Amino acid sequence: MFPRKRRSAPLQTIAPLSRRLLQATALGFLISCAATTVRADPAPDPNTDPEFAGSLERHWTSNALDSDRPVPDWYTLLRGSLDKQWGGNDSNEKIHADFQVSQYDNTSIEDDRALGLSAEAFRKLAPGIELRGSLSYRVSETGDHLDIGPLVLGTREFKQVFGAQTQLGIDLGHATSLILEVADSLEKFGNTHFQDDLIEPTKLHADRNSFQVAARITRTLGSLAFGGSASALFVAVEQIGTPPLFLPFNVYTLRAEAAYKATDGSTLGLAFGAQFLRGADGIYERLRPTWQVTLAKPLPRGFELRGTYFGRYETSNSDDPLASWLQRTELEVAVKLREKLGVGSGIFYEVKDNLLYENQERRDGVYAEATYDATKSMAIVFRVDVSRTIKTVIDENDHTVDAFVAVRAKI
């Protein structure tokens, strides 16, 4: 385990940060809306038609429970989205809505559903100054399970996420731009309900508030862009259990960044820097290097190669009470065999080290996909994913095969 260090300054609680959600970041959205109304040009900007997108997928999986107890099953996944924009390049508003529903033929305890809504306003306040604000809301109901010896007990949990973000873009001249950002999100969890009410409803996940400030400066010289970014993330969590199941923390990031685009369409992105994570009461404090390398390269005969390699603190998707250290590599190859037929394949490998549990999670996988454009607005997709997950401390080894055929359409 980790020795206790010098007591740090108390981390903020959820209540003050939640008020910032309404007072700070939402203010930018309101200012953008007001600016759009007050300073709109006399000539009305053209409106875009609503865009609908949807997909219907039929899956077979060898591991419906995502555990070391493989249970094969079929399930249906339905997705849909709606986008609408008003205004032009100097001033506009956008709305977005999306939903997702999954339903298993037999393993109904794993059924999920989600609905998301967002609104965005953009305005050029003056030459070289742009303001963008957004508000979002997402609600979901997630099915999962709890292993109790040989018994698998279904669970169901309700979750809401409220978000707000403000961005200010400034043209500093000499092909240099500065972007300032403030964002806040509040995650609210309901009680977890257990199958057949065998256990009283209990709250298993803590409410969480994430407040972030960031700045990025970029200079462009022909096909090369370079600069730097800095950010600070403050996460406050509700205390559940003794000792608590989840802990608050702060993360500070500083990176140098560069991107290059060649004449043949190749792109290379590089980012290197440092991240410092501090847990509540000094339970964990460490500075680590952080990096990200991205590559896209057109190859002969219509092939394209894409790759990514990064290392960073993982704070949003971790089984650890605090966070994890994540390294991941991805490599993909795609080719257009015919005008309407494309195929692709890829592999990935990642290592996730839990900071406090001292557990390591290793995952690797491969996929193959074929896409046929039946019409201008409809495509048929066939894909197979094979993955493996190994968790060292809890001695869990999962293997999953997931194959599906999908119809995707845009209107």
C-alpha positions in Angstrom: 0.0 0.0 0.0 1.0 3.7 -0.2 2.4 5.5 2.9 0.5 8.6 4.0 2.3 11.8 3.0 2.1 15.3 4.3 -1.5 16.4 4.5 -2.5 18.5 1.5 -4.9 21.3 1.4 -8.5 20.1 1.6 -10.0 19.3 -1.8 -13.2 21.0 -2.7 -16.6 19.4 -2.0 -19.3 18.8 -4.6 -21.5 21.7 -3.6 -19.2 24.6 -4.4 -18.2 23.1 -7.7 -21.8 22.4 -8.6 -22.6 26.1 -8.2 -19.8 26.8 -10.7 -21.7 24.7 -13.2 -24.5 27.2 -13.1 -22.5 30.4 -12.5 -19.3 30.1 -14.5 -19.4 27.8 -17.5 -23.1 28.2 -18.2 -22.5 32.0 -18.3 -20.6 31.6 -21.5 -23.5 29.8 -23.1 -25.9 32.6 -22.1 -23.4 35.3 -23.3 -23.1 33.6 -26.6 -26.8 33.4 -27.0 -27.3 37.0 -26.1 -24.5 38.1 -28.4 -26.1 36.2 -31.2 -29.4 37.9 -30.6 -28.1 41.4 -30.0 -25.4 41.6 -32.6 -26.9 39.5 -35.4 -26.4 40.8 -38.9 -29.5 42.3 -40.6 -29.5 39.6 -43.3 -30.7 36.3 -41.9 -28.2 33.4 -42.2 -29.4 30.3 -44.0 -30.5 27.4 -41.8 -29.4 23.9 -42.3 -31.8 21.0 -42.6 -32.0 18.6 -39.7 -29.7 15.6 -40.0 -30.9 12.2 -38.8 -28.5 9.3 -38.4 -29.3 5.8 -37.1 -28.0 2.3 -37.0 -29.6 -1.1 -36.2 -27.1 -3.8 -35.2 -27.6 -7.5 -34.6 -24.8 -8.9 -32.4 -23.6 -12.3 -31.3 -21.2 -12.4 -28.3 -19.4 -15.2 -26.6 -19.4 -13.3 -23.3 -22.6 -11.4 -22.5 -21.5 -10.8 -18.9 -18.0 -9.5 -19.8 -16.5 -11.7 -17.1 -14.6 -14.9 -16.7 -17.9 -16.8 -16.8 -18.6 -16.7 -20.6 -22.3 -16.7 -21.5 -23.0 -16.6 -25.2 -26.0 -14.6 -26.3 -27.6 -12.5 -29.1 -28.4 -8.9 -28.6 -29.8 -6.0 -30.6 -28.3 -2.5 -30.5 -30.2 0.5 -31.8 -28.7 4.0 -32.1 -30.0 7.3 -33.4 -29.1 11.0 -33.5 -30.6 14.3 -34.6 -28.6 17.5 -35.4 -29.9 20.9 -36.3 -28.1 24.2 -36.9 -29.3 27.8 -37.3 -27.1 30.6 -38.5 -23.9 31.0 -40.5 -20.2 31.1 -40.0 -20.2 34.3 -37.8 -23.0 33.3 -35.5 -24.9 30.0 -35.1 -26.7 27.8 -32.7 -26.8 24.0 -32.7 -28.8 21.3 -31.0 -28.0 17.6 -30.8 -30.0 14.6 -29.5 -29.0 11.0 -29.4 -30.2 7.7 -27.9 -28.9 4.1 -27.6 -30.8 1.0 -26.6 -29.4 -2.5 -26.2 -31.5 -5.6 -25.6 -30.3 -9.2 -25.1 -32.3 -12.2 -26.1 -31.7 -14.1 -22.9 -29.3 -12.1 -20.6 -31.8 -9.3 -20.0 -29.9 -8.2 -16.8 -27.3 -6.6 -19.2 -29.9 -4.4 -21.1 -28.9 -0.7 -21.3 -30.5 2.5 -22.5 -29.3 6.1 -22.8 -30.5 9.5 -24.0 -28.4 12.6 -24.5 -29.3 16.3 -25.3 -27.0 19.2 -25.9 -27.2 22.8 -27.2 -24.3 25.0 -28.4 -24.0 28.7 -29.3 -21.2 30.3 -31.3 -20.4 33.9 -32.0 -17.6 36.0 -33.5 -17.6 38.9 -31.0 -15.0 40.9 -32.9 -12.3 40.4 -35.5 -10.1 37.7 -34.0 -12.3 36.9 -31.0 -14.7 33.9 -30.9 -16.9 32.7 -28.1 -18.5 29.2 -27.8 -20.7 27.9 -25.1 -22.6 24.6 -24.6 -24.9 22.8 -22.2 -25.5 19.1 -22.1 -27.6 16.5 -20.3 -27.4 12.7 -20.4 -29.5 10.1 -18.7 -28.9 6.4 -18.7 -30.0 3.1 -17.1 -27.3 0.5 -17.1 -27.7 -3.3 -16.5 -24.9 -5.2 -14.9 -24.4 -8.1 -12.5 -22.8 -9.0 -9.2 -21.0 -12.3 -8.6 -21.9 -13.9 -5.3 -20.1 -17.2 -5.2 -21.8 -19.4 -7.9 -24.7 -16.9 -8.1 -24.9 -14.2 -10.7 -27.3 -11.4 -9.5 -28.5 -8.8 -11.9 -28.2 -5.1 -11.1 -29.7 -1.9 -12.5 -28.5 1.6 -12.0 -29.8 5.1 -13.0 -27.4 7.9 -13.8 -27.6 11.5 -14.9 -24.8 13.7 -16.2 -25.1 17.5 -16.4 -22.4 19.4 -18.4 -21.4 22.9 -19.4 -18.5 24.3 -21.3 -17.2 27.7 -22.4 -14.4 28.4 -25.0 -12.9 31.7 -25.9 -10.7 31.8 -29.0 -8.3 34.7 -29.6 -6.3 35.4 -32.7 -2.9 36.8 -31.5 -1.6 37.6 -34.9 1.4 36.1 -36.7 -0.6 32.8 -37.3 -0.9 32.3 -33.6 -4.1 31.5 -31.7 -5.0 31.1 -28.0 -8.0 29.1 -26.8 -9.2 29.4 -23.2 -11.6 26.8 -21.8 -13.7 26.2 -18.7 -15.8 23.0 -18.3 -17.8 21.4 -15.6 -19.8 18.2 -15.3 -21.9 16.7 -12.5 -22.6 13.0 -12.4 -25.6 11.9 -10.3 -26.1 8.2 -9.5 -29.2 6.6 -8.2 -29.4 3.5 -5.9 -28.5 0.2 -7.5 -31.5 -2.1 -7.6 -30.9 -5.9 -7.4 -32.6 -8.6 -9.4 -35.9 -9.8 -7.8 -35.3 -7.4 -4.9 -33.1 -10.0 -3.2 -31.0 -7.2 -1.7 -32.2 -3.7 -0.6 -31.4 -1.0 -3.1 -28.0 0.5 -2.3 -25.9 3.3 -3.7 -22.7 1.7 -5.1 -21.3 4.7 -7.0 -20.6 8.2 -5.7 -21.8 11.4 -7.2 -18.9 13.1 -8.9 -18.2 16.7 -10.0 -15.4 17.5 -12.4 -14.3 21.1 -13.0 -11.6 21.8 -15.5 -9.8 24.9 -16.8 -7.4 24.7 -19.8 -5.4 26.9 -22.2 -3.8 26.1 -25.5 -1.6 28.2 -27.7 -0.8 27.2 -31.3 1.3 28.7 -34.1 1.0 27.6 -37.7 3.9 27.8 -40.2 2.7 26.3 -43.5 2.0 22.6 -43.0 3.4 22.6 -39.4 1.5 23.6 -36.3 3.1 23.7 -32.9 2.4 25.0 -29.4 1.6 24.0 -25.9 -1.3 23.4 -23.5 -1.9 23.5 -19.8 -4.9 22.2 -17.8 -6.1 21.6 -14.3 -8.8 19.1 -13.4 -10.5 19.2 -9.9 -12.7 16.2 -9.1 -14.8 16.0 -6.0 -16.8 12.9 -5.0 -19.5 12.0 -2.6 -18.2 9.9 0.3 -19.7 6.4 0.3 -18.5 3.7 2.7 -15.8 3.5 5.4 -13.1 3.5 4.1 -14.6 5.4 1.1 -15.1 3.5 -2.2 -14.1 6.6 -4.2 -11.6 9.4 -3.5 -11.4 13.1 -4.7 -8.3 14.2 -6.6 -6.7 16.9 -8.7 -4.7 16.4 -12.0 -2.4 19.0 -13.5 -1.1 18.6 -17.1 1.4 20.5 -19.1 2.3 19.5 -22.7 4.2 20.6 -25.8 2.3 19.8 -29.0 3.1 19.6 -32.8 1.2 18.5 -35.9 2.5 18.1 -39.4 0.6 17.4 -42.7 2.5 16.3 -45.8 1.6 17.0 -49.4 0.5 13.3 -49.9 -2.1 13.6 -47.1 0.1 12.0 -44.3 -0.3 13.5 -40.9 1.8 13.2 -37.7 0.8 14.5 -34.3 3.1 14.6 -31.3 2.4 15.7 -27.7 4.8 15.3 -24.8 4.7 16.7 -21.3 4.0 15.8 -17.6 1.0 15.1 -15.4 0.8 15.5 -11.7 -2.0 13.7 -9.8 -2.7 14.4 -6.1 -5.2 12.4 -4.2 -7.1 13.5 -1.1 -5.1 14.0 2.1 -1.9 13.1 0.2 -2.8 9.5 -0.1 -1.1 9.5 -3.5 1.1 12.2 -5.2 3.1 11.5 -8.3 4.5 13.3 -11.4 4.5 11.2 -14.5 5.4 11.8 -18.2 2.5 11.9 -20.6 2.6 11.5 -24.3 0.5 10.9 -27.4 1.7 10.0 -31.0 -0.8 9.8 -33.8 -0.1 8.9 -37.4 -2.1 8.6 -40.7 -0.3 7.5 -43.8 -1.8 6.8 -47.3 -0.2 3.7 -48.8 0.0 2.4 -52.4 -3.1 0.8 -54.0 -5.6 2.7 -51.9 -4.4 1.4 -48.5 -4.3 3.7 -45.5 -2.4 3.2 -42.2 -3.4 4.8 -38.9 -1.8 4.5 -35.5 -1.9 5.9 -32.0 0.2 5.5 -28.9 -0.4 7.3 -25.7 0.2 7.3 -21.9 -1.8 9.2 -19.4 -3.7 9.1 -16.1 -7.1 7.5 -16.6 -9.5 9.2 -14.3 -13.0 8.5 -15.8 -12.9 4.8 -16.5 -11.1 3.0 -13.7 -11.9 0.3 -11.2 -9.6 2.0 -8.7 -10.9 4.3 -5.9 -8.6 7.0 -7.2 -7.4 6.5 -10.8 -5.2 4.4 -13.1 -2.2 4.9 -15.2 -3.0 3.9 -18.8 -0.8 3.1 -21.8 -2.5 2.1 -25.1 -1.4 1.3 -28.7 -3.7 1.1 -31.7 -2.8 0.2 -35.3 -5.4 0.1 -38.2 -5.2 -0.6 -41.9 -8.0 0.2 -44.3 -8.5 -0.1 -48.1 -11.2 0.7 -50.6 -11.6 -2.5 -52.7 -14.3 -1.0 -54.9 -16.2 2.2 -55.1 -18.8 1.0 -52.7 -16.9 -1.6 -50.7 -14.2 -0.9 -48.1 -12.5 -3.2 -45.6 -10.3 -2.6 -42.6 -8.6 -4.4 -39.7 -6.9 -3.3 -36.5 -5.2 -4.4 -33.3 -4.8 -2.8 -29.9 -2.9 -3.4 -26.7 -3.3 -1.5 -23.4 -2.0 -1.8 -19.9 -3.9 -0.1 -17.0 -2.2 0.0 -13.6 -4.6 0.8 -10.7 -2.9 3.3 -8.4 -4.2 2.1 -5.1 -5.4 -1.4 -5.7 -2.0 -2.3 -7.2 -3.9 -4.4 -9.8 -2.8 -4.4 -13.4 -5.3 -4.9 -16.2 -4.0 -6.0 -19.6 -6.2 -5.9 -22.7 -5.5 -6.8 -26.3 -7.7 -7.4 -29.3 -8.1 -7.5 -33.0 -11.0 -6.6 -35.3 -12.0 -7.0 -39.0 -14.7 -4.9 -40.7 -16.3 -4.6 -44.1 -18.6 -1.7 -45.2 -20.8 -1.7 -48.3 -22.4 1.6 -49.3 -25.8 0.3 -50.5 -27.0 3.9 -51.3 -25.7 7.4 -50.8 -27.4 7.5 -47.4 -27.3 3.8 -46.3 -24.4 1.4 -45.5 -24.2 -2.2 -44.5 -21.5 -3.2 -42.0 -20.1 -6.5 -40.9 -17.6 -6.6 -38.1 -15.9 -9.1 -35.8 -14.0 -8.2 -32.6 -11.9 -10.6 -30.6 -10.5 -9.4 -27.3 -8.9 -10.6 -24.1 -8.7 -9.0 -20.6 -6.3 -10.2 -17.8 -6.6 -8.8 -14.3 -3.6 -9.8 -12.2 -4.6 -9.3 -8.5 -8.1 -10.6 -8.8 -6.9 -13.4 -11.1 -9.5 -12.8 -13.8 -9.1 -13.8 -17.5 -11.8 -12.9 -20.0 -12.0 -13.8 -23.6 -14.7 -12.3 -25.8 -15.8 -12.6 -29.4 -18.4 -10.2 -30.7 -19.7 -10.3 -34.3 -22.4 -8.1 -35.8 -24.1 -7.0 -38.9 -25.5 -3.4 -39.0 -27.5 -1.1 -41.2 -26.5 2.5 -40.9 -28.4 5.4 -42.5 -28.2 9.2 -42.7 -31.0 11.5 -43.8 
